[in-house]
Amino acid sequence: MILLDTHAWLWWASASPELPSSARELIGQAVRDSEAAISCISAWEISLLVARNRLELAMRVEECVEAFDEMARLSFIPVTNPIGLRAVALPASFHSDPADRIIVATAQALDATLITRDARIRAYAHVRCAW
């Protein structure tokens, strides 16, 4: 199982050259195997970026999320109470960004490899990452 960080999802969806081929291959295989997931907090992050004019999409954010939500081989993982509580309980050595904390807690809960370029997350010893 893999979990895509928000930027990995955006770059994969847009076929951006920012996403290295190694990550693209991992995502492609996971999607083919129905082993790819995205935290619902990523939809919130994308919506926030669009609202703040820091991200422009080719369609409304609701349509974008809905299109991915309908993909049979890709799962959106809700922010459940256990994930929320886990996100708060991460050791203090991890930074305080709430969305990153929820994404890491989701990866832990799923025992998933997190696909991320974020150096702070990749340096965190309590989550498996790939890039």
C-alpha contacts under 8 A as a table, 3 or more apart, distances in Angstrom:
res1	aa1	res2	aa2	distance
1	M	30	A	6.82
1	M	35	E	4.60
1	M	36	A	5.88
1	M	37	A	7.51
1	M	110	L	7.49
1	M	111	D	7.37
1	M	112	A	4.87
1	M	113	T	6.48
2	I	27	I	7.44
2	I	30	A	6.74
2	I	35	E	6.30
2	I	36	A	5.06
2	I	37	A	6.17
2	I	107	A	7.78
2	I	112	A	4.89
2	I	113	T	4.68
2	I	114	L	5.78
2	I	115	I	6.86
3	L	36	A	6.02
3	L	37	A	4.76
3	L	38	I	5.49
3	L	39	S	7.39
3	L	107	A	6.17
3	L	112	A	6.09
3	L	113	T	6.09
3	L	114	L	4.79
3	L	115	I	6.09
4	L	7	H	7.90
4	L	8	A	5.63
4	L	9	W	5.63
4	L	36	A	7.53
4	L	37	A	6.38
4	L	38	I	5.38
4	L	39	S	7.70
4	L	114	L	5.90
4	L	115	I	4.93
4	L	116	T	6.84
5	D	8	A	5.20
5	D	9	W	6.26
5	D	38	I	7.17
5	D	39	S	7.91
5	D	42	S	7.26
5	D	103	I	6.98
5	D	114	L	6.71
5	D	115	I	5.86
5	D	116	T	5.38
6	T	9	W	5.20
6	T	10	L	6.35
6	T	38	I	7.83
6	T	42	S	5.06
6	T	43	A	7.92
6	T	45	E	7.32
6	T	46	I	7.47
7	H	10	L	5.05
7	H	11	W	5.99
7	H	116	T	7.48
8	A	11	W	5.15
8	A	12	W	5.87
8	A	19	L	6.77
8	A	115	I	6.56
8	A	116	T	6.15
8	A	117	R	7.64
9	W	12	W	5.16
9	W	13	A	5.97
9	W	38	I	7.64
10	L	13	A	5.15
10	L	14	S	6.14
11	W	14	S	5.19
11	W	15	A	5.79
11	W	16	S	4.79
11	W	17	P	7.60
11	W	18	E	6.55
11	W	19	L	5.83
12	W	15	A	5.07
12	W	16	S	6.43
12	W	19	L	6.64
12	W	24	R	6.69
13	A	16	S	7.77
15	A	19	L	7.70
16	S	19	L	5.95
17	P	20	P	6.78
19	L	23	A	6.49
19	L	24	R	6.49
20	P	23	A	5.46
20	P	24	R	6.26
20	P	131	W	7.15
21	S	24	R	4.84
21	S	25	E	5.99
22	S	25	E	5.24
22	S	26	L	6.35
22	S	131	W	6.60
23	A	26	L	5.07
23	A	27	I	6.16
23	A	115	I	6.86
23	A	130	A	7.03
23	A	131	W	5.10
24	R	27	I	5.17
24	R	28	G	6.03
25	E	28	G	5.03
25	E	29	Q	6.12
26	L	29	Q	5.33
26	L	30	A	6.11
27	I	30	A	5.06
27	I	31	V	6.05
27	I	36	A	6.85
28	G	31	V	5.19
28	G	32	R	6.21
29	Q	32	R	5.08
29	Q	33	D	6.18
30	A	33	D	5.02
30	A	34	S	5.94
30	A	35	E	4.65
30	A	36	A	5.04
31	V	34	S	4.91
31	V	35	E	5.85
31	V	36	A	5.22
31	V	73	R	5.46
31	V	74	L	6.12
32	R	35	E	7.62
32	R	73	R	6.79
33	D	36	A	7.86
33	D	73	R	7.30
34	S	72	A	7.71
34	S	73	R	4.31
34	S	74	L	6.15
35	E	73	R	7.24
35	E	74	L	7.16
36	A	73	R	7.08
36	A	74	L	5.22
36	A	75	S	6.41
37	A	74	L	5.56
37	A	75	S	4.58
37	A	76	F	5.66
37	A	77	I	6.64
38	I	42	S	6.93
38	I	74	L	7.64
38	I	75	S	6.27
38	I	76	F	4.88
38	I	77	I	6.01
39	S	42	S	5.58
39	S	43	A	7.64
39	S	76	F	5.62
39	S	77	I	4.76
39	S	78	P	6.29
39	S	79	V	7.19
39	S	103	I	6.23
39	S	106	T	6.88
40	C	43	A	5.37
40	C	44	W	6.84
40	C	76	F	5.77
40	C	77	I	5.66
40	C	78	P	5.24
40	C	79	V	6.49
41	I	44	W	4.97
41	I	45	E	6.19
41	I	78	P	7.77
41	I	79	V	7.04
41	I	99	A	6.31
41	I	102	I	7.27
41	I	103	I	7.32
42	S	45	E	4.85
42	S	46	I	6.13
42	S	99	A	7.61
43	A	46	I	5.18
43	A	47	S	6.13
43	A	65	V	6.61
44	W	47	S	5.10
44	W	48	L	6.10
45	E	48	L	5.07
45	E	49	L	6.19
45	E	99	A	7.49
46	I	49	L	5.07
46	I	50	V	6.21
46	I	55	L	7.61
46	I	61	V	7.48
47	S	50	V	5.16
47	S	51	A	6.10
47	S	61	V	6.15
48	L	51	A	5.03
48	L	52	R	6.15
49	L	52	R	5.16
49	L	53	N	6.17
49	L	54	R	5.02
49	L	55	L	5.30
50	V	53	N	5.00
50	V	54	R	5.87
50	V	55	L	4.79
50	V	56	E	6.00
50	V	57	L	7.61
50	V	61	V	7.57
51	A	54	R	7.66
52	R	55	L	7.71
53	N	56	E	6.90
57	L	60	R	6.79
57	L	61	V	7.00
59	M	63	E	6.42
59	M	64	C	6.39
60	R	63	E	5.29
60	R	64	C	6.36
61	V	64	C	4.98
61	V	65	V	6.18
62	E	65	V	5.30
62	E	66	E	6.02
63	E	66	E	5.01
63	E	67	A	6.03
64	C	67	A	5.23
64	C	68	F	6.53
65	V	68	F	5.27
65	V	69	D	5.98
66	E	69	D	4.86
66	E	70	E	6.22
67	A	70	E	5.36
67	A	71	M	6.87
68	F	71	M	5.24
68	F	74	L	7.36
69	D	72	A	7.89
69	D	74	L	7.31
69	D	75	S	7.04
69	D	76	F	6.67
71	M	74	L	5.56
71	M	75	S	7.82
72	A	75	S	7.57
77	I	106	T	7.73
79	V	83	I	5.90
79	V	84	G	6.29
79	V	102	I	7.46
79	V	106	T	7.73
80	T	83	I	5.20
80	T	84	G	6.13
81	N	84	G	5.05
81	N	85	L	6.06
82	P	85	L	5.12
82	P	86	R	5.99
83	I	86	R	4.99
83	I	87	A	6.07
83	I	102	I	6.76
83	I	105	A	5.69
83	I	106	T	5.93
83	I	109	A	6.89
84	G	87	A	5.11
84	G	88	V	6.57
84	G	102	I	6.48
84	G	105	A	7.58
85	L	88	V	5.27
85	L	89	A	6.34
86	R	89	A	5.00
86	R	90	L	6.35
86	R	102	I	7.95
86	R	105	A	5.72
87	A	90	L	5.62
87	A	98	P	7.79
87	A	101	R	5.05
87	A	102	I	5.12
87	A	104	V	7.30
87	A	105	A	5.07
88	V	101	R	7.45
90	L	94	F	6.86
90	L	101	R	7.53
90	L	105	A	7.79
91	P	94	F	6.05
92	A	95	H	7.13
93	S	124	Y	7.96
94	F	120	R	7.79
94	F	121	I	7.83
94	F	124	Y	6.66
95	H	101	R	7.80
95	H	120	R	7.60
96	S	100	D	7.97
96	S	101	R	7.08
97	D	100	D	5.46
97	D	101	R	6.19
98	P	101	R	5.03
98	P	102	I	6.22
99	A	102	I	5.12
99	A	103	I	6.16
100	D	103	I	5.00
100	D	104	V	6.08
100	D	121	I	7.77
101	R	104	V	5.18
101	R	105	A	6.05
102	I	105	A	4.98
102	I	106	T	5.98
103	I	106	T	5.03
103	I	107	A	6.25
104	V	107	A	5.08
104	V	108	Q	6.22
104	V	114	L	7.61
104	V	121	I	7.75
104	V	127	V	6.67
105	A	108	Q	5.02
105	A	109	A	6.08
106	T	109	A	5.02
106	T	110	L	6.16
107	A	110	L	5.20
107	A	111	D	5.79
107	A	112	A	4.86
107	A	113	T	6.54
107	A	114	L	6.14
107	A	127	V	7.06
108	Q	111	D	4.87
108	Q	112	A	6.41
108	Q	126	H	7.94
108	Q	127	V	6.32
109	A	112	A	7.70
112	A	128	R	7.13
113	T	127	V	7.39
113	T	128	R	4.91
113	T	129	C	5.16
113	T	130	A	6.63
114	L	127	V	7.41
114	L	128	R	6.10
114	L	129	C	4.57
114	L	130	A	6.21
115	I	129	C	5.79
115	I	130	A	5.06
115	I	131	W	5.76
116	T	121	I	7.60
116	T	122	R	7.28
116	T	129	C	6.71
116	T	130	A	6.50
116	T	131	W	5.89
117	R	122	R	7.41
117	R	131	W	6.14
118	D	121	I	5.44
118	D	122	R	6.19
119	A	122	R	4.95
119	A	123	A	6.00
120	R	123	A	5.25
120	R	124	Y	6.53
121	I	124	Y	5.19
121	I	127	V	7.89
121	I	129	C	7.98
122	R	125	A	7.72
122	R	127	V	7.78
122	R	128	R	7.80
122	R	129	C	5.89
122	R	130	A	7.94
124	Y	127	V	6.37
125	A	128	R	7.64
